[in-house]
Amino acid sequence: MKKVLRSIVVDDEEFCRRDLVETLQQTSQVEVVAEASDLRQAVVLTKTHQPDVLFLDLNLHGESGFHLLHQLDPVPAVVAVTAFAEHAADGFSHDFADYILKPADVTRVQQAIHRARSHILVKSLATKPILNLEINGKTRALSITDIHEIRSSENYVEVYSALGVGLIRSTFAKMIQRLPAGFCLEVGRGRVIARHQIQTWQRDKQGHLMINLKSGANIFVSKRSQKQVLQDLSLLG
């Protein structure tokens, strides 16, 4: 993958736009090829420059940044940058690479760039088989986007996928190493879920965090993983 990602920053507030551009420049990992202050500009500039990643404010002069995505094909990796944490779940349902709150420091922005790279890699591997898995007595070839969840099971690993559940003889650590960096989110000891599968999340009456996957599965996050998961989902300040 290319060393420097080409990006466009979309924000209707000039101060916020300049602050983010300066932060991105500190990383030396992103080239800002254009800036947009509204949806119309963003559409034109994105189609013209074909960036690798959009840093997108979700509130633009009263318009939703989500509307931009319906006007683009293909859609670059998107990092939402906004002051409103309540949009985070919508970001995952739109398959954003990351979601960061304003103002974002250079460490958080570097993490977002890392996740954008992983997002781009996962998309590039979407139709390419990455492992063979025996499911219901048949060997099936899985692509990266088929994977929903992975669990450790003694000397095996259980892989939950769009094609069903199968076992692989492997250590949990070795299995995770086969996947792109940032692909998984740890929800418990020896258990991860695919970030692209996250739909929504909420707490139950006892305060336990539950993540709802696009597949329909509901995953409770362990107590030891809960704080890290919340930080990873940008729900803590």
LINLIN-V618219 format. One record per run of one state. SS is the DSSP state (a for helix, b for strand, c for the rest). FROM is the first residue (numbers start at 1). TO is the last residue. If there is no record, write none. Layout:
# LINLIN-V618219
ss->SS from->FROM to->TO
ss->SS from->FROM to->TO
This chain:
# LINLIN-V618219
ss->c from->1 to->4
ss->b from->5 to->10
ss->c from->11 to->13
ss->a from->14 to->27
ss->c from->28 to->29
ss->b from->30 to->36
ss->c from->37 to->38
ss->a from->39 to->49
ss->c from->50 to->52
ss->b from->53 to->56
ss->c from->57 to->58
ss->b from->59 to->60
ss->c from->61 to->62
ss->b from->63 to->64
ss->c from->65 to->65
ss->a from->66 to->69
ss->c from->70 to->76
ss->b from->77 to->82
ss->c from->83 to->84
ss->a from->85 to->93
ss->c from->94 to->97
ss->b from->98 to->101
ss->c from->102 to->105
ss->a from->106 to->124
ss->c from->125 to->128
ss->b from->129 to->135
ss->c from->136 to->137
ss->b from->138 to->143
ss->a from->144 to->146
ss->b from->147 to->153
ss->c from->154 to->155
ss->b from->156 to->161
ss->c from->162 to->163
ss->b from->164 to->169
ss->c from->170 to->171
ss->a from->172 to->177
ss->c from->178 to->183
ss->b from->184 to->188
ss->c from->189 to->190
ss->b from->191 to->194
ss->a from->195 to->197
ss->b from->198 to->203
ss->c from->204 to->208
ss->b from->209 to->213
ss->c from->214 to->217
ss->b from->218 to->220
ss->c from->221 to->222
ss->a from->223 to->232
ss->c from->233 to->237
